[in-house]
Amino acid sequence: MTSFCAIALLTVFAGAIGSSLAQAQTQLVHTRKDFSFVVNAPYDDTFPLFGAYEERKWAVGFDPQFIFPALPHDQQGMVFTTVQEGKNRIWVNTALDPETGHAQYVYLIPNTMVALIDVRLTAIGKSETKVSVAYERTALTPEVNQPVAEMAAADANAGPHWAAMINGYLKRTAAK
């Protein structure tokens, strides 16, 4: 990880950690949910879709506002913000490696939750790609334990939704 990424991660999480230490007496929810699906496209066409800039093309409502790099494009170490479900999120990309098929993001909803999204892609023959996703979520205050648990329950069933969005996008672009 570049020093910029390390500094960005420390800056982003310093406030969250400080406010959460006071909550140490109460058990905070930590979840992990995994899902996988198949994309009907070759690996070389699929992997780029997991960079934040390219994800905008298929993920409905995903509109990253880039902090780094200044000229938005996908690269390891990206830092950007989004507003999803009415919540501001601060994102850091921690891995974007087409050689290994690994993409990973960490995001923070201040005073609410930290999430890690780990994505692994594997070619299946010449025309399909398997995508395996792991979501880890950690509540930052006891008041959000239940919403974080509910988000995790939804994560477990997200595979078909992601597959439909990505495969739908690919089908639309192939028809043009």
Backbone torsions as a table, in degrees:
resi	resn	phi	psi	omega
1	MET	NA	137.1	-179.9
2	THR	-67.9	159.2	178.7
3	SER	-63.1	-32.1	177.2
4	PHE	-60.1	-44.6	-179.6
5	CYS	-63.6	-42.4	-179.9
6	ALA	-62.8	-42.4	178.8
7	ILE	-65.5	-43.0	179.8
8	ALA	-61.4	-44.4	179.4
9	LEU	-62.1	-44.4	179.5
10	LEU	-62.5	-42.1	179.9
11	THR	-64.0	-46.2	-177.8
12	VAL	-62.8	-43.8	-172.8
13	PHE	-89.1	-14.2	-178.6
14	ALA	-58.2	-47.6	178.7
15	GLY	-64.7	-40.9	-179.6
16	ALA	-65.6	-41.9	-178.7
17	ILE	-67.5	-43.4	-179.7
18	GLY	-58.6	-44.8	-179.0
19	SER	-73.0	-25.0	-178.3
20	SER	-82.5	-22.3	179.8
21	LEU	-60.5	-34.0	178.1
22	ALA	-65.6	-21.2	-178.7
23	GLN	-90.3	2.9	-173.5
24	ALA	-57.2	-24.1	-179.6
25	GLN	-69.6	-25.6	-178.4
26	THR	-104.0	136.3	177.8
27	GLN	-66.9	125.8	177.5
28	LEU	-100.8	140.9	-177.1
29	VAL	-68.8	134.5	169.9
30	HIS	-130.3	127.4	-177.5
31	THR	-125.8	158.2	170.9
32	ARG	-142.4	126.8	177.2
33	LYS	-132.5	138.3	-178.9
34	ASP	-118.4	147.5	171.3
35	PHE	-152.6	161.4	176.3
36	SER	-144.7	162.2	179.8
37	PHE	-161.2	172.8	-178.9
38	VAL	-116.1	133.7	174.2
39	VAL	-100.2	133.2	-177.9
40	ASN	-85.6	62.1	179.5
41	ALA	-160.0	155.1	176.7
42	PRO	-61.9	155.4	179.8
43	TYR	-52.6	-46.2	-176.2
44	ASP	-63.2	-24.8	176.1
45	ASP	-87.5	-25.4	-174.5
46	THR	-86.1	-46.4	-174.5
47	PHE	-52.4	-46.6	-178.4
48	PRO	-57.8	-24.1	-178.5
49	LEU	-69.0	-7.5	179.6
50	PHE	-101.6	8.9	166.3
51	GLY	-85.8	146.6	-174.8
52	ALA	-58.8	-38.5	-178.9
53	TYR	-65.9	-45.4	-179.9
54	GLU	-74.8	-28.1	-179.6
55	GLU	-61.1	-27.1	178.6
56	ARG	-54.8	-27.5	-176.2
57	LYS	-69.5	-29.1	-175.1
58	TRP	-119.6	-23.4	-175.6
59	ALA	-90.1	105.0	-177.8
60	VAL	-57.4	126.0	176.7
61	GLY	84.0	-2.6	-179.4
62	PHE	-88.0	113.6	-175.3
63	ASP	-135.7	78.2	-177.5
64	PRO	-67.0	137.2	174.2
65	GLN	-107.0	107.9	-170.6
66	PHE	-75.0	133.6	170.8
67	ILE	-98.5	-43.5	175.8
68	PHE	-142.9	130.8	0.3
69	PRO	-74.9	157.2	-176.9
70	ALA	-61.5	-40.3	173.8
71	LEU	-93.0	105.3	-171.7
72	PRO	-55.5	124.7	170.7
73	HIS	-164.4	164.7	-177.1
74	ASP	-82.8	127.6	173.6
75	GLN	-160.9	154.7	176.5
76	GLN	-60.6	138.4	179.6
77	GLY	94.3	4.5	178.4
78	MET	-54.8	144.9	173.1
79	VAL	-130.2	128.4	-178.0
80	PHE	-155.2	169.1	177.4
81	THR	-122.3	156.3	171.7
82	THR	-141.3	162.6	168.0
83	VAL	-120.6	115.9	-179.6
84	GLN	-133.8	138.2	-176.5
85	GLU	49.5	35.7	177.9
86	GLY	74.4	8.3	-178.0
87	LYS	-115.1	134.9	173.9
88	ASN	-75.2	133.5	179.2
89	ARG	-125.7	139.0	175.4
90	ILE	-110.4	122.0	-173.7
91	TRP	-112.9	146.0	170.6
92	VAL	-133.8	127.7	174.4
93	ASN	-85.0	125.7	-177.9
94	THR	-107.3	-11.1	176.3
95	ALA	-157.5	135.2	173.5
96	LEU	-152.6	83.8	-170.3
97	ASP	-124.3	98.7	-179.5
98	PRO	-65.6	-22.5	179.5
99	GLU	-67.6	-37.5	-178.4
100	THR	-102.7	-8.6	-179.1
101	GLY	74.5	30.0	-175.2
102	HIS	-116.1	126.3	171.8
103	ALA	-129.3	139.9	-179.0
104	GLN	-147.5	141.4	179.3
105	TYR	-133.8	148.2	170.2
106	VAL	-123.8	133.6	173.1
107	TYR	-133.5	155.5	-178.5
108	LEU	-123.6	130.2	164.0
109	ILE	-103.1	107.9	-173.6
110	PRO	-49.9	136.0	178.5
111	ASN	60.7	15.6	-177.5
112	THR	-128.8	-62.8	-169.0
113	MET	-159.7	151.7	167.1
114	VAL	-116.7	136.0	179.2
115	ALA	-127.7	145.1	173.8
116	LEU	-120.8	128.9	178.1
117	ILE	-119.1	116.2	-178.0
118	ASP	-112.4	121.9	-175.8
119	VAL	-120.2	130.9	177.2
120	ARG	-124.9	128.2	-179.9
121	LEU	-114.6	141.1	179.7
122	THR	-138.5	131.4	176.9
123	ALA	-67.8	137.0	172.6
124	ILE	-118.1	98.2	-175.5
125	GLY	65.2	-153.7	-175.8
126	LYS	-95.3	-15.3	-171.2
127	SER	-126.4	10.7	178.0
128	GLU	-141.3	153.3	179.4
129	THR	-134.6	128.5	174.6
130	LYS	-86.3	134.3	178.6
131	VAL	-119.6	122.4	176.2
132	SER	-113.3	129.1	-175.1
133	VAL	-125.6	136.4	172.7
134	ALA	-123.5	127.1	175.4
135	TYR	-108.3	126.9	170.2
136	GLU	-118.8	132.1	-179.6
137	ARG	-129.3	139.7	177.5
138	THR	-130.6	123.3	176.3
139	ALA	-69.7	144.9	178.6
140	LEU	-103.1	-12.6	175.4
141	THR	-142.8	151.8	179.7
142	PRO	-60.0	-29.4	-178.3
143	GLU	-63.4	-21.1	-178.8
144	VAL	-106.1	8.6	177.2
145	ASN	-54.0	-49.0	-177.5
146	GLN	-65.2	-49.1	177.3
147	PRO	-59.7	-36.9	177.9
148	VAL	-65.3	-42.5	176.8
149	ALA	-62.1	-38.3	178.6
150	GLU	-67.6	-38.8	176.5
151	MET	-62.8	-40.0	179.3
152	ALA	-63.8	-40.1	177.9
153	ALA	-60.9	-39.8	177.4
154	ALA	-68.2	-36.6	179.0
155	ASP	-56.6	-41.0	-176.3
156	ALA	-60.3	-23.9	-177.7
157	ASN	-109.1	15.5	-173.6
158	ALA	-80.3	-17.0	-176.5
159	GLY	-53.1	-53.2	-179.8
160	PRO	-60.1	-35.5	179.7
161	HIS	-66.9	-48.2	177.6
162	TRP	-59.8	-45.6	-179.2
163	ALA	-59.3	-43.6	-179.5
164	ALA	-64.0	-42.8	-179.7
165	MET	-64.8	-47.9	-177.0
166	ILE	-68.7	-48.6	-178.8
167	ASN	-64.9	-35.1	175.8
168	GLY	-63.6	-44.4	177.1
169	TYR	-59.4	-47.9	-178.5
170	LEU	-62.9	-37.9	179.3
171	LYS	-66.6	-42.8	179.0
172	ARG	-63.6	-42.5	-177.7
173	THR	-72.4	-30.7	177.9
174	ALA	-69.8	-29.9	-178.3
175	ALA	-74.5	-16.0	-177.6
176	LYS	-79.4	NA	NA
